[in-house]
């Protein structure tokens, strides 16, 4: 008997599972539009898009910078004698652990509404563009 945990979803789908279907659909639709648009582009334009995708920030990077910034700022305030700010570091750490384990945290809803894609979603477009280059 294989153990399947809903508490710890697969890493590759944890963000999508915690994002509203309408947002996931919108992101997928935009990716499809991008791929359709590049069907008529030159190889150089496709390669430029691939280069741009190499530098696109995914949800994990955005969240990591977000949480690290909160922890850094609140820790600095705490060191300056404003001890109440240290609570914010603790809260941010708990949310980061929750995101790492379950794929959800409060900033995720905002980040996804801003159309920040997961690495897997970026790779779908990347792979589609590579197929266009092969044709």
N, C-alpha and C positions, 0 to 999 in steps of 0.2 A: 504494500500500500504506500503510495507516494503522498508525502505531506505537502499540502499547498497552503500557504499563508496569505490571508487577505491583509494582515497587519503589515507585512513586508512585501509590497508589490514588486514586480520585476523593475530593475533600474531603467530599462529602456522605455517603459510605459508609465512610470509613476507620475510624471507631470501631466500627461494626457488624461489619466484616470481622475485627476483632481482639478481638471479644467472643464468648464461648461462645454457641452457638445457644440453649442453655437459658436464658441470661440475656436474650438478645434476645427470645426467645419470651415470657418472663415479663413483660418491659417492655411488649411489644405487647399481651399479654393484659390487663394492668392498664389500658392506654389504652382498650382496647375496653370493659372494665368501666366505666370512667369515662364513656365516651360513652353506653353503655346506661343508666347511672344518671341521666344528665342528660336523657334523652328524656322523663322525667316531671316535670322541674323547670320552674319558671317562667322567663320571659325574664330577670328580675332575677337569679335564681340562676345562670343561664347566663352572664350578663354579669359577675357576680362571679367566676365560675370563669375566664373569659377574662382578667380583671384579674389574678387570681392566676397564671395561666400567663405573663403578661407579665413577672412578677418571678421566675419559676422559674429557678434556675441550671442551665445545661446543662453537659455534660462539659467543654467548652472553658473555661468560666469557672472551674469548680472546679479544673481542672488549672493554669490560669494563676495563680490565687491560691496554690495549693499550691507550684508551682515558684518563684514570686516570693518567697514567705515563706521557703523554704529558702535561696534565694540571699541574701536580705537578712540573715537570721540568721547564716548561715555567714560572710558578708562582714564583718559587725560583729564576730564573734568573731575573724576574721582580723586586722582592724584593731586589736583589743585585744591582739594579740601571740600569739594562738593560731593560728599559720600552718597547722596541719594542717586546720583547719576550711575553709580555702579550697578544698581538694580537693572538698568536698561541693558547693560552688558550681559547680565544673567538671562534676561528675557530673550534677547537676540540669540544667545547660545542655545537656549531650549528650542527656539523656533528652527534654528539651523539643524539641530539633531533631528527634530521632527521631520523636516524636509528630507534629510538624508535617508531616514528610515521609511517614511510613508509617502513622500513626494508632495506634501502639502505644507504651506506656511502662509501667514497672512499676506505678505507682499506678492505671493504668486498670482493671485487674482488680478492685481494691477499690472504686473509684468506681462501676463498673457493677454490682457485687454490691449496692451500696447503692441501686441503682435510679435513679441519676442518668442522666437521658435526654439524648440529643443534641438539638440545636436542631431537626433534622428530625423527631424523634419528638415533641417538644413541639408543633411546627407541625401534625402530623397530628391531634392532639387539638384544637388551636385551630381548624383548618379544619372538623373534624367538628362542633364546637360552633357555629360560624358557620352551617353548613348547618341545624342545628336552629333557629337564630333565624330563618332565612328561611322555614321551614315554617309 
